[in-house]
Structure formats: C-alpha cells, structure tokens
Amino acid sequence: MGGMRLSPRVLRRALRASRFERRICCALGALIAAGTCVTLRLRLLVNEYVIAPKLGDIVCAVLAGMPQPPPNPDVLTVMQQLRIPFGWLALMLVSIYLVSSVYPNNQELQGVMVASGSRRACWEGIFMSVLASVLAYWASVAAVCLAATLALGGELTFDTSTWLPSLYDFAHETLTHGSVRSGLPVCLSTLAASCALALAQCALSAAWDNNVAFALLAASICASLFVMHPLLMGNLMMASRSAEFVVQGPVETEFGTYAPGIELWVSAVLSAIVSLAAVIAGGMIVSARDVLRKDRI
C-alpha cells in the first residue's frame, strides 16, 4: 500500500523532469502527421478525387506503413519498387525516443529511488509516466488528424473510402467484406502495441541502458518493414498489414503466397502479454537494484 501511495509522487516528478522532451516529441509527432495529411491531399488532387477524406481515411494514411514484402523474392517476374514509408517510420521512432527521454538514466533512477523510499513505487511511477507520455504523444497525432478532417470538410467517422487501399497500395483489398471498412481497429491496435513496446523498452532500459533499449526497439521497428510477423510489433501498427485491408486467407500471386492480414484480437492479446511481462520483469529488475552501487543485489 505504501508503494501505491508514493507512485503519484514519482509520477509527477518523472513528468516534470521530462516535460521539455515530451513537448518536443509531441510537436514532432504532430508535424509528421500534418505532413502526411498534406501528402494525402496532394495524392487526391493528382488522382482527381474530389471527395473529402473521412477521419478514418486520414488516420489510416498516417498509419499506412509499408505493404507486404514479396513472399518469394527469388521470383522476378515483376520488379518491385522499394518505397520506405518515412513518415510512418519517423512517427514510430519519435515515440521510441520519447520513452528513452522519459525513462531516467542510472543516476536519475537512483535519485528517484531514494526520494520515493520504495522501489515498487519507483517502478510504478516510472512506467505510469512513460504510458502517460505515450498517450499524450498519440493524442497530439490524433488532434492533427481531427483538425485535418475538419479543414478538408470530411466526415468525422472511422469508416474509410473505397479509394484508400489503391491510393496507398494496401496489398490485396478485402474481398469477403463490404466496401465499407473502418480505421478504428487500426487505431486500437496501434495504441495497444505502442504502449506495450513502451513498457518493454522500460524493462530493457532497467536491464541494460536507455541507448541499448532504444537501439533494440528501433531495429525491431525497421525490421517489421521487411518481415511480416506479429512478433515484430511494428506490423501491428500498420494499416497495410491489418485484416481490415488484407484478405483473411493466403493470397496466391506471381510472387507466391501473401500472408493474411493481422487481426485486432491478435494485436490485443500479444500487446497484453508483452505489457504484463514487461511490467513484471521491469519491476523485478528495479527491485534488485542496489541504490548505493551500480550493480545488482
């Protein structure tokens, strides 16, 4: 109970210490989302679409990601252009950097432990401050999407338009569903996976170092562009890999068999498992830390 009473104090301290970095990262996320909205508008003009994009269209454009890589790269019947989604990649890397900025380094962590008087309260305050920062980051991105929808005269609905998959080259539009799809599962999957990755990064930072944790998470995000597997959680934050826009069964093409889209329940279960494991492992690591020395007990 003492840890629970002290957690808000640690939370406030961690949020105050990182408020500048948090504001910078939220501003960068909003700027990246705004740039994607401008790109969407230009694509609509180039392709002569006169209809205003809905909120779901804009959200999925911001979280579009990269279509599935060719399942059989040895088959060269059709040349494939490598188009890295730099907007999506920057959005994800900034969120990882935000976690790295909020999580205290070794000296700061020892100071937080001493000030809190409880290792449990220290860990609870840290991961709650990280989650609060991640939610603030995605709230800034959502605010830009909402503002862009209103500015372009679109509908405030998560339903997406029929032109969206072809405009963003989503691989293999859903054939078994109707023409109306939703961006809400993409949003929920992204939010859950982002929070899970943030907690995993906290646990890795506690085990090793902020820089090591950042490098590992960044490598995982980059690898997800080229390998479609739910364990590479960057796939859970791409509309192009979602079951909303990819058929639920394997698709035969000249390249081989493409994988089915990732369902929302898969993202939810995997994110919950990663979050729980990260909270428990991180708590055990922080509890074993010797405050007076840099080694562990």
C-alpha positions in Angstrom: 0.0 0.0 0.0 2.9 2.4 0.7 4.1 1.9 -2.8 0.7 2.8 -4.2 0.6 6.0 -2.2 4.1 7.0 -3.3 3.6 6.2 -7.0 1.8 9.6 -7.8 4.7 11.5 -6.3 7.2 9.6 -8.5 4.8 10.1 -11.5 4.7 13.8 -11.0 8.5 14.0 -10.6 9.1 12.0 -13.8 6.7 14.0 -15.8 8.1 17.3 -14.6 11.7 16.2 -15.4 10.8 15.2 -19.0 8.2 17.9 -19.9 10.5 19.6 -22.4 11.4 16.4 -24.2 7.7 15.4 -24.1 6.6 18.7 -25.7 9.3 18.4 -28.4 8.3 14.8 -29.3 4.6 15.6 -29.3 5.3 18.6 -31.6 7.3 16.4 -33.9 4.6 13.8 -34.0 2.0 16.4 -34.8 4.3 17.8 -37.5 4.8 14.4 -39.1 1.1 13.7 -39.1 0.4 17.1 -40.6 2.9 16.4 -43.4 1.2 13.1 -44.1 -2.2 14.9 -44.3 -0.7 17.3 -46.8 0.6 14.3 -48.8 -2.8 12.7 -48.8 -4.4 15.9 -50.1 -1.8 16.1 -52.9 -2.5 12.4 -53.8 -6.2 13.1 -54.0 -5.6 16.1 -56.3 -3.2 14.1 -58.6 -5.6 11.2 -58.9 -8.5 13.6 -59.4 -10.6 12.5 -56.4 -12.9 15.3 -55.4 -14.4 13.7 -52.4 -13.2 14.9 -49.0 -11.3 12.3 -46.9 -13.0 11.0 -43.8 -11.3 10.8 -40.4 -10.8 7.1 -41.0 -9.0 7.8 -44.3 -6.7 10.3 -42.7 -5.9 8.0 -39.7 -5.1 5.1 -42.0 -3.0 7.3 -44.2 -0.9 8.4 -41.2 -0.6 4.8 -40.1 -0.4 3.3 -43.5 3.1 1.7 -43.1 4.5 -0.5 -45.9 2.7 -3.1 -47.9 3.7 -6.8 -47.5 7.1 -7.6 -48.9 7.2 -10.2 -51.7 6.9 -13.6 -50.1 9.3 -15.1 -52.6 12.0 -12.6 -53.6 13.6 -15.1 -56.0 10.7 -14.7 -58.3 11.5 -11.7 -60.5 8.6 -11.7 -62.9 7.6 -8.2 -61.8 10.0 -5.7 -60.4 9.0 -4.3 -57.1 10.0 -0.7 -56.1 11.3 -0.3 -52.5 9.3 2.6 -51.0 10.2 3.2 -47.4 7.3 4.9 -45.6 9.5 7.6 -44.0 6.5 9.4 -42.4 5.3 6.2 -40.6 8.9 5.3 -39.7 9.6 8.7 -38.2 6.4 8.6 -36.3 7.4 5.3 -34.6 11.0 6.3 -34.0 9.9 9.5 -32.3 7.7 7.6 -30.0 10.6 5.3 -29.0 12.8 8.3 -28.5 10.1 9.8 -26.2 10.2 6.7 -24.0 14.0 6.9 -23.9 13.8 10.5 -22.8 11.2 9.9 -20.1 12.9 6.9 -18.6 15.6 8.1 -16.1 19.2 7.2 -16.5 21.2 5.4 -13.9 22.0 8.4 -11.7 18.4 9.8 -12.0 17.0 6.4 -11.2 18.9 6.1 -8.0 17.8 9.6 -7.1 14.1 8.7 -7.7 14.5 5.5 -5.6 15.9 7.5 -2.7 13.3 10.2 -3.0 10.4 7.7 -3.2 11.6 5.4 -0.4 10.2 2.4 -2.2 11.5 0.5 -5.2 8.0 -0.6 -6.1 6.7 3.0 -6.0 9.7 4.0 -8.1 8.9 1.4 -10.8 5.2 2.1 -10.8 5.8 5.9 -11.1 8.2 5.4 -14.0 6.1 3.1 -16.1 3.0 5.2 -15.5 4.9 8.4 -16.5 6.0 6.6 -19.7 2.5 5.5 -20.5 1.1 9.0 -19.9 3.8 10.4 -22.2 3.0 7.9 -25.0 -0.7 8.6 -24.7 0.0 12.3 -24.9 2.1 11.7 -28.0 -0.7 9.8 -29.8 -3.2 12.4 -28.6 -1.2 15.1 -30.4 -1.2 13.0 -33.6 -5.0 12.3 -33.2 -5.6 16.1 -32.8 -3.9 16.8 -36.1 -5.9 14.1 -37.9 -9.1 15.6 -36.4 -8.1 19.1 -37.4 -7.2 18.0 -40.9 -10.6 16.2 -41.3 -12.4 19.4 -40.3 -10.2 21.6 -42.6 -10.8 19.3 -45.6 -14.6 19.1 -44.9 -14.6 15.3 -44.3 -16.9 13.3 -42.2 -15.9 12.5 -38.5 -16.3 8.8 -38.9 -13.8 6.0 -38.8 -15.3 4.4 -42.0 -12.8 4.5 -44.8 -13.4 5.3 -48.5 -13.1 2.8 -51.3 -10.2 4.7 -52.9 -8.0 4.4 -49.9 -6.4 0.9 -50.5 -5.5 1.6 -54.1 -4.2 5.1 -53.3 -1.9 3.8 -50.6 -1.1 0.5 -52.2 -2.5 -1.7 -49.5 -1.9 -5.2 -50.6 -4.9 -7.2 -51.6 -8.1 -5.4 -50.5 -10.6 -7.4 -48.6 -12.8 -9.5 -50.9 -15.0 -11.1 -48.3 -16.2 -7.8 -46.6 -18.3 -5.0 -48.0 -16.9 -1.8 -49.4 -17.0 0.0 -46.0 -14.0 -0.6 -43.8 -13.0 1.0 -40.6 -9.9 2.7 -39.3 -10.8 2.1 -35.7 -9.2 -1.3 -35.4 -6.0 0.2 -36.8 -6.1 2.9 -34.2 -6.8 0.5 -31.3 -4.1 -1.9 -32.5 -1.5 0.9 -32.8 -2.3 2.3 -29.4 -2.1 -1.1 -27.7 1.1 -2.1 -29.5 2.7 1.3 -28.8 2.0 1.1 -25.1 3.3 -2.5 -25.0 6.5 -1.5 -26.7 6.9 1.4 -24.4 6.7 -0.9 -21.4 9.1 -3.4 -23.0 11.5 -0.5 -23.6 11.3 0.5 -19.9 12.2 -3.1 -18.9 15.1 -3.2 -21.3 16.3 0.2 -20.1 16.2 -1.1 -16.5 18.1 -4.3 -17.5 20.8 -2.6 -19.6 20.7 1.0 -20.7 18.5 3.6 -22.4 20.6 3.6 -25.5 20.6 -0.2 -25.8 16.8 -0.3 -25.4 16.3 2.4 -28.0 18.6 0.6 -30.5 16.8 -2.7 -30.0 13.3 -1.2 -30.4 14.4 0.8 -33.4 15.8 -2.3 -35.0 12.6 -4.1 -34.4 10.5 -1.3 -36.0 12.8 -1.2 -39.0 12.8 -5.0 -39.4 9.0 -5.0 -39.4 9.0 -3.1 -42.7 10.6 -6.2 -44.4 9.3 -9.1 -42.3 5.6 -9.5 -41.7 5.2 -11.3 -38.4 3.1 -10.3 -35.3 6.1 -10.7 -33.0 7.7 -7.8 -34.8 5.2 -5.4 -33.3 5.7 -2.7 -35.9 3.4 -4.8 -38.1 0.6 -4.3 -35.5 0.8 -0.5 -36.2 0.5 -0.6 -40.0 -2.9 -0.3 -41.7 -1.3 -2.1 -44.7 -0.8 -5.2 -42.6 -4.3 -5.1 -40.9 -7.0 -7.6 -41.6 -9.2 -4.6 -42.4 -7.4 -4.2 -45.7 -5.9 -7.6 -46.4 -7.9 -10.8 -47.0 -8.1 -13.2 -44.1 -6.7 -16.1 -46.1 -3.5 -16.6 -48.0 -3.4 -15.0 -51.4 -1.7 -16.6 -54.4 0.2 -14.2 -56.7 3.1 -14.4 -59.1 5.4 -13.9 -56.1 4.0 -16.7 -54.1 1.5 -16.7 -51.2 1.0 -13.5 -49.3 0.1 -13.7 -45.6 -3.4 -12.9 -44.3 -3.9 -9.6 -42.5 -3.3 -9.3 -38.8 -6.5 -9.4 -36.8 -7.2 -6.9 -34.0 -7.5 -9.7 -31.4 -4.0 -10.9 -32.2 -2.7 -7.4 -31.6 -4.6 -7.1 -28.4 -3.5 -10.5 -27.0 0.1 -10.0 -28.0 0.2 -6.5 -26.6 -1.3 -7.6 -23.3 1.2 -10.4 -22.9 4.2 -8.1 -23.7 2.9 -5.4 -21.4 2.4 -7.9 -18.5 5.8 -9.5 -19.0 7.5 -6.1 -19.2 5.8 -4.8 -16.0 6.7 -7.9 -14.0 10.3 -8.2 -15.4 11.0 -4.5 -15.1 9.7 -4.5 -11.5 11.9 -7.4 -10.6 14.9 -5.8 -12.1 14.4 -2.4 -10.4 13.7 -4.2 -7.1 17.0 -6.0 -7.4 19.0 -2.8 -8.0 21.4 -1.7 -5.3 20.8 2.0 -4.8 24.2 2.6 -3.3 26.1 0.9 -6.1 25.6 0.4 -9.8 25.5 -3.4 -9.6 22.5 -5.6 -8.7 22.0 -7.3 -5.4 
